[in-house]
Amino acid sequence: MIDVHEIGTVIRKVRMERNIKQLELAKLIKCTPSALSKFERQELNLEQDKIDTLMDKLGIAYEDIPSILERIEEEKDITLLVFLGIESSVKQNLLLDGDYAEFNRQLTFINHPLLETYLRGKRFFKTKSFDNAAKHYQTVIDAVQDDLSTKVNLKSAAYLDLGIIAYESNEYSKMFDCYDQGIKHFNHAGERQHILYNLHYNKALSLHDSGEITEGSKTDIALEPAWQNRSKIDDFLTEIKVHQLKASLKMNSGKTREARIILQEALIIANANRSADGAYYVLVDLAKLASQKGQVALSEETYLSAIRFADKLVYARATSAYLGISRLYLSQGDVKNAKKHIVNGLKCANKHNAHKQIQARMLHGEILEADGNAYDASKQYKEAKKLAHKYGLNQYKASLYESLFRCQN
């Protein structure tokens, strides 16, 4: 038996193939274009006589409906494969820069305006043209989602990247709202489950940056859905990042053995997938862990390996490695090497968001203080204080006031 809702899908398909406007058919059956649109999207029923009129106008026989529906599903499957292929290419920095003509050529195989808009946004996102990316993503979010865009969780994916854009722009309230909206609109019966876990991870990471750094904290609570379902994550980089953040929470709670086991698992995942970027970030965390355990030589060599690694990678930023090894040298009284690496750390941090910039300046101030240069140290603290005030990052203020007071006395 044919579902009346499926007839709307068939009518939309044939109408579009024959280039007939909704307005023309709406006038024919004496209804509004909005009502016809809802019928086509399976959101509204029409009277049987109106359906019969539409079927006659389009030349559709009821016995042909199953074969048309089958063809629609086949075309959706092909569109989905092409979409995922183009998205994967863009994510891997292919089809960027000089490949714009090839990118446009591949989009012609999509035949789905909303998926195409999202992919254009993704390309702008990867080239860091964030304003253009945001416009395209907002178009996706504001549009009515059909079954294919819902299946691939297009709206949640757009919210994910908008949250990252807000993070990079230091718009933290907007960032959290994007992540929450992405989680809210996620279709759990759909595909690309890694989007949901990325949303949970990114929200947790941002809470971690705000000072929630131990087990049982808001960070831990936000990360829990991704951590509990880590074996189901269909994107290995997301799986690695979830392991890293969980290990960090363990480290900050004094559970170094559990942290080491989690990081070893992350490194196995990175190696199994030949992920150099994932391995880099795990190396940084292993260096931190070695430092906490007092294994200075191991920590130093691991940080240096991570720095050498980062220089060869596309995605990884060496900021964390430079700050980590600078702090390690400072803790050992080796001010000379600390000063050497913090300079590179500051350069990397300036390409990062406000959190890393503040952390780099605060550490530079500590190093200058240890070198007996309270005047220049206070300048670094003042720069950090300005950034904290500008972006409302109040968690740094108490420490900065204490540091400034120390320099002045």
LODREN-563086 format. One record per residue (C-alpha): residue in one letter; x negated, y negated, z negated. Coordinates in steps of 0.25 Angstrom, whole numbers, plus 2048, in hexadecimal, padded with zeros to 3 digits. Each point is the difference from the previous one (the first is absolute). Example, Ala and Ser with C-alpha at 12.3 -4.5 7.8 and 13.67 -1.06 7.14 Angstrom:
<torlos>
a7CF8127E1s7FA7F2802
</torlos>
This chain:
<torlos>
m800800800i7FB7F2804d7FE7F67F5v8077F3803h7F37F97FBe7F880780Ai8087FA80Bg7FC7F27FDt7F1805802v80480580Di8077F4805r7F57F77FBk7F6809808v80880080Dr8047F17FFm7F17FC7FFe7FC80980Br80A7F9809n7FC7F37FBi80F7FC7FBk8017F67F6q8078027F3l8097F4802e80580680Dl80580D7F9a8057F87F4k8097F8809l80580D807i8048067F3k8047F37F9c7F78007F4t7F47F87FCp7F2802805s7FC8027F1a80A80B7FEl7FB80780Ds7F27FF7FBk8048067F3f80780C807e7F3802808r7F88007F3q80A80A7FAe8047F67F5l80E7FE805n80B809806l8097FB80Ce80E805803q80080C80Ad8077F880Bk7F47F6800i7F680B800d80780780Ct8007F3807l7F17FE7FEm7FD80E804d8087FE80Dk7F97F3803l7F28067FFg80480D807i7FD8097F4a80780E7FFy8028057F2e7F980D804d7F47F9804i7FE7FA7F2p7F780B7FAs7F780080Ci7FE7F17FFl7FE8017F1e7F580A803r7FA7F780Ai8007F47F6e7F98097F5e7F580480Ae7FE7F2804k7FF7FC7F1d7F680A7FEi7F77FB80Ct8027F27FBl7FB8047F2l7F4807805v7FC7F4809f8037F77F4l7F78087F6g7F580180Bi8007F1802e8007FD7F1s7F58097FEs7F77FA80Bv8037F27FAk7FC8057F2q7F3805805n7FD7F3806l80380580El8097F780Al7FA7F47F9d7F97F4806g7FE80280Fd80980C800y80D7F7800a80480480Ee7FF80F7FDf8087FD7F3n80B7FA808r80080B80Aq80180A7F5l80C7F97FAt80880180Df80180F7FCi8077FD7F3n80E7FA805h8047FC7F2p7FF7F17FDl7FF8017F1l7F480A800e7F97F880Bt8027F37F7y7FA8087F4l7F4805808r7FD7F2805g8007FC7F1k7F780B7FDr7F67FB80Bf8017F27FAf7FE8067F2k7F3808804t7FA7F3807k8037F87F3s80A7F7808f8088007F3d80A7F5804n80480780Da80080E7F9a80A7FA7F6k8097FB80Ah80180D807y8028087F3q80B7F67FBt80780280Dv80080F7FEi8057FE7F1d80B7F7805a80580980Bv80B80B7FFq7F980D7FFd80480B809d7FE80F7FDl7F2801806s7FA7F47F9t8068057F3k7FA80E803v7F27FA801n8037F67F4l7FD7F4808k8057F67F6s7F88067F5a7F3800808a8037F1804y8017FD7F1l7F38077FDd7F87F8809l8077F37FCg7FC8037F2i7F2802804i8007F3808a8067F97F3y7F48077F8e7F67FB809s8067F2800n8018007F0e80F7FF800y80280B7F5s80E7FE7FDk80480180Fm7F780C800f8078087F5d80D7FC806c7FC80680Dy7FB80D7FAd80D8017F8q8097FE80Cg7F880A808i80280B7F5k80F7FC7FFh80380180Ff7F880D802n80780C807h7FC80C7F8a80680980Ag7F77F980Be7F2802805r7F37F97FDq8018037F1h7F27FA7FEi8067F2801l8088027F3y7F38057F9n7F97F4806l80A7F77FAh7FF8067F2y7F1800801n7FF7F1805k8097FC7F5a7F88087F6l7F37FA805s8057F27FFl8058027F1h7F28067FEd7FA7F3805s8087F87F6g7FA8087F4e80980C7FFi7F480A800t80380B7F7e80980D7FFg80E7FD7FCs7FF7F1806k8097FA80At7F680580Bd80180E7FBi80F800801a8007FA80El7F680A805e80780C7FAp80980380Ba7F480180Aw7F88077F6q80A80B7FDn80380280Fr7F17FF805s80080E806k80C7FB809i7F97F3805d7FE80280Fd7F57F5801f7F38047FAl7FB7F27FEt80C7FD7F8e7FD80D7F8i7F27FC7FDk8047F27FCv80A8067F6h7F68097FAq7F67F47FFl80A7F87F8k80480B7F7a7F18037FDs7FE7F17FDl80C8007F6k7F980D7F9m7F37F9800n8057F47F9s8078087F6g7F38077FCk80480D807t7F3801809r80080F802e80F800806a7FC7F4808r7F4808806i80880C804i80A7F7807l7F57F8807q7FA80E804e80E804806a8007F2808l7F2802805i80480E805i80C7FA807a7F77F6807n7F680A804a80B80A806n8057F4808r7F37FA804s8047F37FAa7F47F77FEd8097F57FBg8068097F5a7F38067FCy7FA7F17FEy80B7FC7F6v7FE80E7F9l7F17FD7FFv8037F37F9d8098067F6l7F680B7FDa7F57F57FEk8097F97F6l80280E7F9a7F18037FFs7FE7F27FBq80A8027F5k7FA80D7FCg7F27F97FFq7FA80780Cv7FA7F3805a7F780680Bl80B809806s8097F3800e7F67F8806e7FD80A80Ct80F802802y8037F1801l7F47FE80As80680C808a80D7FA800i7FB7F2805r7F880780Bf80C808804a8097F3800d7F77F980Ak80380B80Al80F8007FEv80C7F8807y80A7FF7F4a7F88017F3r7FC7F37F9a7F38017F8t8057F67F6s80280B7F5a7F3806802y7F87F37FFl8087FC7F4g7FE80E7F9i7F1800802s7FE7F27FCr8078037F3l7F880D7FEy7F37F8802l8057F57F7s80380A7F5q7F2805801g7FA7F27FFd7FB80180Ev8047F2804k7F87FF80Cn80780B807a80D7FC7FBk7FE7F2806k7FC80780Dh80D808802i80A7F67FAv7FD7F780Cn80580A80Ag80B8037F6l8057F1801k7FF80180Fc80980C801a8097FB7F5n8037F3808k80680980Bh8098067F6n80B7FB7F7a8007F77F4h7FE80C7F6k7F3804806q7FB7F1802i8037FE7F1q7F980C7FCa7F47FE808r7FE7F17FBm8028057F1l7F580A802h7F77F7807g8027F67F4e7FC80B7F6i7F4803808l7FC7F2801e8027FF7F1a7F780C7FDd7F67F9809g8007F47F7n8087F780Aa80C7FB7F8y8037F4809d80180880Da80880B7F8s80A7F67FCk8027FC80Eq80380E804y80A8017F5k8077F3804e80180580Ea80780D7FBk8097F87F7k8057F780Bl80380D808a8078067F4h8087F37FEk8037FF80Fy80680E801g8068017F3l7F780B7FBn8017FE7F1q7F980D7FCy7F37F9803k8027F37F8a7FC8057F2s7F3806805l7FC7F4808y8037F67F5e7F78087F7s7F580180Al8017F1803f7FF7FD7F1r7F48097FEc7F97F880Cq8037F37F9n7FA8047F3
</torlos>
